[in-house]
Amino acid sequence: MNPYARMAGHGALVIFVVSAAMFGAMFGEDSVGFSHRTHPLAWLGAGGVPRAMLFNLCTFVLPGVLAAVALWPLRPALPHGMRWSARIGAQMVVLSALAFAAQGVLPLDLENPDGTAGGLHAVAWTAWWLAFSAGALALAWGLQRTATMSRGFVAITALAGLVIPMLAVLAPLWMPNALAQRMAFVLWFVWVVWAAGCPRSRPSAAATG
């Protein structure tokens, strides 16, 4: 268990939650019309919104980079001969963290939500949940026959790989889109914290394939 990775994971979660709450509180419905109940979180970082650059840095870029730091040790921790799916999965969950950070680098444009800026932001958001889902499932599949990680790690990682994309894509069919998005974000950060701090069991002969 890497203590620096665990600290980075906790920092990512805390900074994300505090930043989202703090910036959201600055913009009541009587000022610029923002509401956590109805607007996507990226609305606060859109062009023309006051302090948008600072919001993007604190809510997307910094937490995303910290999440990547927290997840980076997963790949080196895999023993030699590990299944290719586990190796690729460990790399893809790091990619998902970088895609999360990219949402802050590619902000929305409220004046032209269907324009290039909005499209690039949507690409970053899609890359975030898609890379995580594919990576988590591949990682869980590759680790299922080894003792490198506990069975709890495999099960929870597989579950997160299924639930988070469901919240991001399907949950808006029966709940407010803004709520579903925030639930997906928070659950992802919780998984990052847990994965970074999950103790590794003693390695044994790894399955190959």
Protein Blocks (a to p, Z undefined) as FASTA:
>chain_A
ZZklmmmmmmmmmmmmmmmmmmmmmmcfklnopafklpcfklmmgghiahklmmmmmmmm
mmmmmmmmmmmmmmmmpcghiafklmmmmmmmmmmmmmmmmmmmmccdfklmmlmklmmm
mmmmmmmmmmmmmmmmmmmmmmmmcckbcfklmmmmmmmmmmmmmmmmmmmmmgcfklmm
mmmmmmmmmmmmmmmmmccdddddddeZZ
